[in-house]
Structure formats: C-alpha cells, structure tokens
C-alpha cells in the first residue's frame, strides 16, 4: 500500500485558470469579482484530466492513493480580495471533490483555504474548511503561511490572535494541515524554486521557536518538499534549539510536524531518511508538480520519489512501510474512513 | 594547510555594538548619525578578543588561516541611512584590518559594504570596497542580497541597473563576494535560523535563472551555509533548470559559485560532498557564529566542521585537500599574496 500525501490538480482544463483570470480582471476594473460566474467543467473533462495524467502516473508508479488538493501555485491568495478568494477556493475544492467522487479508490481530498492578505483566518475560512471536511469528506487542508505572496507581510504562525482560531478549528475537525505557500509577487523569489523551499524552512523555525504545540498538542502539520532546508541543516537546528534553551527538536517539533519526501534525487532522500525519524516522514511526490522532466542520469522522472525511497539504504523495510502508508493513517485520522484504508 | 573562508569578528569588545546603538539612537532622535564618534578600541582589546576566542579555536582545530570579516548579523544595513552605514562599515572593516595586522599569519580580511535600503550600490560602496582591497589588502567582500533586512524590497541580484556596477568593481579588483544577509526586521524570519538559509537559497536561484555569469564570466560568489537548501534539493534544481531550458547547473552556475561547509552535522556534509563537485566547495566553519554549543551526540562543537569533512566517505583525500585549501587560492586570487600562502 502506497499513499502519496502530496498531489495537486495541476492538469485541470483551461477554463479553470481562465476563471481566475476573469476574477482578477474584474477586480482590477471594477473592484469586485462578485459577478464573475464560474465555468462549467464536465465529468468527462475531469476524467480525462485525471485518467491521462495523475492516475496514469500513479498506476505506472504503483501509488494506490493520493491526498489531492487544488493546484498550490494557483491558490494565488495574494492577488484576490476575500470574496474572490472564497469563490476561487470553493470552485477548486469542488473540482477536487469531484475527482475524489469519480475515482473514489484513488483519491482523498485536501482543501485550499480562502486566505486573504490582511485578513486573519476567520469565518469565511472556517466555513470553507468545515464544508470540505464535513460535506466532502476531505482529510486535510493546505495552509499558506504567507498569503501575501512573498512579501511575508502578515503575522507569523505563532501569532495567537491571527492564527490560533484556525488551529482550534483544525483540531476540532481532526484534520492536519500541510504548510504550502502559493505564488510569489516578490521578484526575489521564484515560486517553486525559491518561495516553496523558503516557506517550508520558515514555518519549521516558527514552530521550533514558538509555543504552538504546547497550546495545541494534537495539532499536526506536514511540511512539504522534505521540510525545505531543514534536514540538510539538522545539526544547525539541533544546535540552535540547544543554544536557545529549547527542548530537543524531537520533543519541541517532531511530535506534531511531518516532512514529506518531495526531494528529487537519491542523495537528498538518503539524508532525509538518515536524520529525520521514520515516524515523521510521509511518502509524497507532488506529481505533476514543480519538476516534470526525466533525469538524464537515471532515465527516470526526477519526481519519481518511490524509487529513491526504495533504493535508500538509510531506512529499514519496516520504516519504509511506515513512510509509504502507515504514518499517513496516524497523521490524517479521517483517512482511516477511506475505502482503500479499510474504512 | 587549512583555510577557513568564513569567520566573522563576533567577539569584538562591547563598545563596538555600542557604537551602532548610538548611531541608531542619533538617527531616531535627530535624523542624522553624523555627530556620533566611533569609540577607541585598543590593540590590547583586539588581541584579547582574538587570542582567547577565534585564534584559540583555530589552533585547537588546526585551522591555519581564516578569511575574516565583520560580524554579519551586525552589518545591519536595514536600520541605517547611507552615511551611518558608511561610518559603521569603515569602523568594522578597520577593526578587521587591525586583526589581520596583529595576527598576519592567521587572518586575511573580507569587508562589510555600506549597502543601504533603497540605494543602489554606488560611489560610497565602491569607495569602501576599493579602500579595503587596495589599502588593507582584503581579499573579498560580503554582499548582502537583501539590505532591507528580510523585507526583500530592493531589486534582485540580476537587476542590471542596481547591481551590475558593483559586479564590475568586484571584477576590476579581482575579489570574490560572499553572499551574506544580515539581521532581519521581518518577524517571520529568525536571522540565523531562517533568513541566512533562505538568503542563500534565494541567491542561488537568482544566479541560476539570470545572465549574470554570461555578462561577468570571471565574477565569483561564495554561497555560505553549504548553499542554503540547494544541495539537499540538487535534483529539484537540476530538474527545474532542465524544465526551464537552461544549461546544466555545472555550466550555468558552478563555474562561478562556490558553497562553503558551514553545515553542522555529518549527514549534511556527506550530502554536500556527494552532490556538489569538490572544486566548488570551500572549507568553513563560521566560528564563533550561529551555533556555539557542543553536540551531546558527538561531544564536539556543532560548528567543528573539520571533523565532518575528515570523517566523510563521500570525498577522496585529494578532494578534501582541495576543499580545505587549494580551492580557496583559486577563488580568492589575492589570497595568493598572503604570507601563509607563499606570497
């Protein structure tokens, strides 16, 4: 059994990104996107978008189930107002729900939240989160630690007033959150090359230095892309925690934080498996995602992370079974109800 | 022979940081720090600050020579105006020069530049750079890719109008630059835990995606802290470069960019040595720097990076000799004139 905890609907038909363009054009011209009507997407279009891409690739690679969410770089929180972002999140989450309904054996949903710059996650965010979990049966949410798109201008994750109500809601609904930034409007940061990785590292340090997990002991976060820079600098973070008088990272962060395996070469996966406890690693590939090509050195896709995990000498077979599937059932409690997981 | 390419004067006597505090207080109260007089620092104070710390540690670890620059987190570009930053840079660079003069066998200088938010590196920056290289015999400069202190609000490194005049000056003087951010005024980013590492990753991607090295084929940069997240995500960056239609990283970036070994655990150094060509790695420890404690797992300092390099099975003895010293003589041409290097 292999569960990929990190897939996005990146192959949706063209009217999907077109809808966002129309929203932004309306916002720019009239200050409101309220009149912009979402496009029709047929079941046939969804089937084609999945069968020919995500599901084909999952079958080729022996991935049984993917936790699937809207395209991350297209969440685009920084460009909309709250009303537009609510409509955009609802639209994308519904598409993911339809994917899950059309291919119930292969997908479980995770939602995009209608976060908005300058707006603390509140009623509209909770409403959409609750809708996705209760009506659609989604098992997780993506939380953008920087809805200002590379300006990092809203409060950090440890800000009680800003973020704690969202954490309460996540705990109440018993869903974990994947930390995932979206696009970048800061020319310093390429979205997938820079902003994603920096966002992961930034979130980890905020978790390390804060009391979030003292205040929410059952809250769980997945940091994608192998945890950004963190495993490579594990000694730095262990040493900094010690210098700061904090408890060891295992105690301070790793009871609540998990890294995925979206690291696209053998040496990177080996390091991840060597330094991070196997119980804190979740299999993922983010296909079709940031890197789509074939590595000329291996003749396999860069993002075919199953090969790296299987080839690694830095974890036992039992640990690999945890990474491929067992850990996910602990991190995503609602996944246990999925037909593929004995539910 | 062991050359450490990354040391900062972090143990200067208390009147040094006090001077900056007085500058900032004057700026806040009167809008100018012009009347703030730099403090006296005696040779005795400098000797004590070095003998009891940096030099003692170098001797303990068998490091022969350190490329030494002012304390990075205290460069503090984001808090001053240009005149204050010029006075602050001159003051710190002179201290480093005096360290090099008092301990000529053990130190070579690298300068802090008086960069200032909103001001393109121009006459004042070039003047200080030229003074340090020509009068003091410094061999390198630290370039802050984000003098706005975590706001990332000035132009990226590929901006021709903003940065190219500085690159011309670096090439003309035949000195490489170490990419090194300073403090952070953005609450999202802990300076040494987050901003340093993100800054390294950010600079690498800017190099990868730009034409800087086509335009300046002899310009050389050192990215510290092992290159930020880059070696851990080497497959991601190779794959992204390929997807973007760029030449391989070896050709696009590694003719001009070097990573140091400030990675504070064995697994991280092993990864670095495994994926980055030995010719692109420079020994460094950044002592006394971000992490000062002893690793309870090894009973050695986290930042005692010589041990990791020596213990690694991922580089040959010949490669390690290049990493420990030979590469530095190629990257820092002016180092060849140093008495310790046969000059």
Interface residues (C-beta under 8 A of the other chain):
Chain A: X145 X146 X150 X151 X152 X155 X156 X186 X187 X188 X189 X190 X192 X193 X194 X197 X198 X201 X202 X205 X206 X208 X209 X225 X226 X228 X229 X231 X232 X233 X234 X235 X236 X237 X238 X239 X240 X242 X243 X263 X264 X265 X266 X267 X268 X270 X271 X274 X275 X290 X291 X292 X293 X295 X296 X302 X303
Chain B: X145 X146 X150 X151 X152 X155 X156 X186 X187 X188 X189 X190 X192 X193 X194 X197 X198 X201 X202 X205 X206 X208 X209 X225 X226 X228 X229 X231 X232 X233 X234 X235 X236 X237 X238 X239 X240 X242 X243 X263 X264 X265 X266 X267 X268 X270 X271 X274 X275 X290 X291 X292 X293 X295 X296 X302 X303
